[in-house]
C-alpha cells in the first residue's frame, strides 16, 4: 500500500518517491499544502471507497497515519 500512496502523493507534490516512508511527515518532510492534502484525501476516498470524516486529516501527520486509516476503514 505504501507504493500506491507514494504514487498518489507524487501527483500533488514534487518529491522523490524513494524518500517517502511511513514515517515521512506530510506537511514538513513532503511539503504538502492544505490543498494538496484535500486533493490527496479525495483521491484516496475514490480509490479505496472510504470517507474521511471532517477534520480527520488534521489528526494525520505521517504517511503511516494515512495507511493505518485506510487499512482500518476499507
KAKA-V754809 format. One record per residue. RES is the residue in one letter. SS is DSSP state (hx for helix, st for strand, lp for the rest). NEAR is the number of other C-alpha atoms within 8 Angstrom. Layout:
# KAKA-V754809
res:RES ss:SS near:NEAR
res:RES ss:SS near:NEAR
This chain:
# KAKA-V754809
res:X ss:lp near:5
res:X ss:hx near:8
res:X ss:hx near:6
res:X ss:hx near:7
res:X ss:hx near:10
res:X ss:hx near:10
res:X ss:hx near:9
res:X ss:hx near:10
res:X ss:hx near:9
res:X ss:hx near:10
res:X ss:lp near:7
res:X ss:lp near:10
res:X ss:lp near:10
res:X ss:lp near:6
res:X ss:lp near:7
res:X ss:lp near:6
res:X ss:hx near:8
res:X ss:hx near:5
res:X ss:hx near:6
res:X ss:lp near:11
res:X ss:lp near:9
res:X ss:lp near:10
res:X ss:lp near:8
res:X ss:lp near:11
res:X ss:st near:10
res:X ss:lp near:11
res:X ss:lp near:9
res:X ss:lp near:7
res:X ss:lp near:7
res:X ss:lp near:11
res:X ss:lp near:8
res:X ss:lp near:12
res:X ss:lp near:7
res:X ss:hx near:6
res:X ss:hx near:7
res:X ss:hx near:10
res:X ss:hx near:10
res:X ss:hx near:8
res:X ss:hx near:9
res:X ss:hx near:11
res:X ss:hx near:10
res:X ss:hx near:8
res:X ss:hx near:9
res:X ss:hx near:10
res:X ss:hx near:11
res:X ss:hx near:8
res:X ss:hx near:6
res:X ss:hx near:8
res:X ss:lp near:8
res:X ss:lp near:10
res:X ss:lp near:5
res:X ss:lp near:8
res:X ss:lp near:5
res:X ss:lp near:5
res:X ss:lp near:6
res:X ss:hx near:8
res:X ss:hx near:10
res:X ss:hx near:6
res:X ss:hx near:6
res:X ss:lp near:9
res:X ss:lp near:10
res:X ss:st near:11
res:X ss:hx near:15
res:X ss:hx near:10
res:X ss:hx near:10
res:X ss:hx near:9
res:X ss:hx near:12
res:X ss:hx near:8
res:X ss:hx near:8
res:X ss:hx near:10
res:X ss:hx near:7
res:X ss:hx near:6
res:X ss:hx near:6
res:X ss:lp near:7
